[in-house]
Amino acid sequence: MSRFQYHIFMCTNERSADDPKGSCTAKGSARLQELFKSEVKRRGLQGDVRANKAGCLDACEHGPTVVVYPDAVWYRVATEADVLEVMDRHIGRGEVVDRLLIPFATQPKPA
């Protein structure tokens, strides 16, 4: 049994400016992660939902990258509005936010 109903991990990895994959931190992920954290608190979800910083999630080319467990749903969350939509729809109602899905997250894994 999971300790939290949802666990939100946001990549806050920082790469050099010339790295071809880019950097989630350079794209604002630290600020967005703080918004996830404050929204959890504002909505009274502490104990049920945890919003953490993560190291590299190996998807910075899509960044800023978020993964929500236990659902294993991967999102590109680039704006404050995106954070609020994930909180309202995925965390609040259990709906996947299709428009924010990272493309590899919609592909079936090979057997």
Backbone torsions as a table, in degrees:
resi	resn	phi	psi	omega
1	MET	NA	136.6	-179.1
2	SER	-78.0	145.6	176.9
3	ARG	-70.4	-34.5	-178.7
4	PHE	-116.1	148.8	174.0
5	GLN	-66.6	-42.5	175.8
6	TYR	-135.0	143.6	175.3
7	HIS	-127.5	117.6	-177.0
8	ILE	-102.9	120.0	176.9
9	PHE	-111.5	125.3	178.0
10	MET	-116.7	126.7	178.6
11	CYS	-63.7	126.7	172.9
12	THR	-123.1	26.7	178.7
13	ASN	-68.0	144.6	179.8
14	GLU	-121.7	123.4	176.1
15	ARG	-112.7	167.4	177.3
16	SER	-66.8	156.0	-176.9
17	ALA	-61.3	-25.3	-177.9
18	ASP	-93.4	3.6	179.5
19	ASP	-69.4	129.3	-177.0
20	PRO	-64.6	-23.6	179.2
21	LYS	-77.9	-18.4	-176.1
22	GLY	82.4	-172.1	-176.0
23	SER	-143.0	126.2	178.8
24	CYS	-61.9	-38.8	179.4
25	THR	-62.1	-42.3	178.6
26	ALA	-63.3	-21.5	-179.9
27	LYS	-96.7	12.3	173.1
28	GLY	94.2	15.2	-174.3
29	SER	-65.2	-32.7	-179.2
30	ALA	-62.8	-44.1	178.6
31	ARG	-64.7	-41.0	-179.7
32	LEU	-69.0	-36.4	176.9
33	GLN	-63.7	-39.6	177.0
34	GLU	-63.1	-35.6	177.1
35	LEU	-67.1	-43.2	174.5
36	PHE	-54.6	-48.0	-177.8
37	LYS	-61.1	-45.7	-179.4
38	SER	-68.6	-32.7	177.4
39	GLU	-67.9	-38.1	175.7
40	VAL	-58.1	-46.5	-179.9
41	LYS	-66.6	-47.9	-177.9
42	ARG	-58.8	-35.0	-178.6
43	ARG	-87.4	1.1	178.1
44	GLY	69.8	32.6	-174.9
45	LEU	-100.1	6.1	178.6
46	GLN	-57.6	140.7	-176.3
47	GLY	91.9	-27.5	177.6
48	ASP	-104.4	-32.9	-177.5
49	VAL	-130.5	136.6	177.3
50	ARG	-124.3	131.2	177.2
51	ALA	-114.9	112.0	-175.9
52	ASN	-117.3	153.4	166.2
53	LYS	-73.6	147.4	174.9
54	ALA	-128.9	153.1	168.9
55	GLY	-72.9	-159.5	-176.1
56	CYS	-59.5	127.3	174.6
57	LEU	-100.1	6.6	177.3
58	ASP	59.4	39.2	176.2
59	ALA	-144.5	27.5	-175.3
60	CYS	-61.8	-24.2	177.4
61	GLU	-64.0	-19.0	176.8
62	HIS	-95.8	-19.2	-167.2
63	GLY	-37.5	166.7	-9.0
64	PRO	-64.5	134.8	-171.6
65	THR	-103.4	136.4	177.2
66	VAL	-131.2	140.5	170.6
67	VAL	-125.9	134.9	-179.2
68	VAL	-110.5	119.8	176.9
69	TYR	-109.5	151.5	15.4
70	PRO	-86.9	4.3	-175.8
71	ASP	-74.4	-16.8	-178.2
72	ALA	55.4	44.0	178.4
73	VAL	-100.3	128.3	-176.8
74	TRP	-106.4	128.0	-178.8
75	TYR	-124.3	152.8	164.4
76	ARG	-100.4	113.4	-176.8
77	VAL	-117.3	102.6	-171.1
78	ALA	-106.1	-14.9	-175.3
79	THR	-135.1	165.9	175.3
80	GLU	-61.9	-36.8	177.9
81	ALA	-62.0	-37.1	177.2
82	ASP	-63.6	-43.1	178.3
83	VAL	-58.5	-48.4	-178.3
84	LEU	-63.6	-36.4	178.1
85	GLU	-66.7	-42.0	176.8
86	VAL	-62.7	-42.7	179.4
87	MET	-64.3	-44.2	-178.9
88	ASP	-67.6	-49.9	-170.7
89	ARG	-87.5	-55.2	-175.6
90	HIS	-74.0	-55.0	-177.1
91	ILE	-72.2	-42.4	-176.7
92	GLY	-76.4	-37.6	-174.0
93	ARG	-124.0	-1.4	178.8
94	GLY	74.2	19.3	179.7
95	GLU	-96.1	136.2	173.6
96	VAL	-76.0	136.0	179.9
97	VAL	-92.4	89.4	-172.8
98	ASP	-54.9	-40.4	-175.3
99	ARG	-65.6	-18.1	-179.6
100	LEU	-101.4	-2.6	-178.2
101	LEU	-62.1	137.9	172.4
102	ILE	-74.4	135.1	-173.8
103	PRO	-50.7	-39.7	-179.3
104	PHE	-67.1	-20.7	-179.1
105	ALA	-72.3	-15.8	-178.8
106	THR	-98.1	-2.6	-178.3
107	GLN	-92.1	135.0	175.6
108	PRO	-65.4	143.8	177.9
109	LYS	-78.7	143.6	179.2
110	PRO	-64.9	147.5	-178.9
111	ALA	-77.6	NA	NA
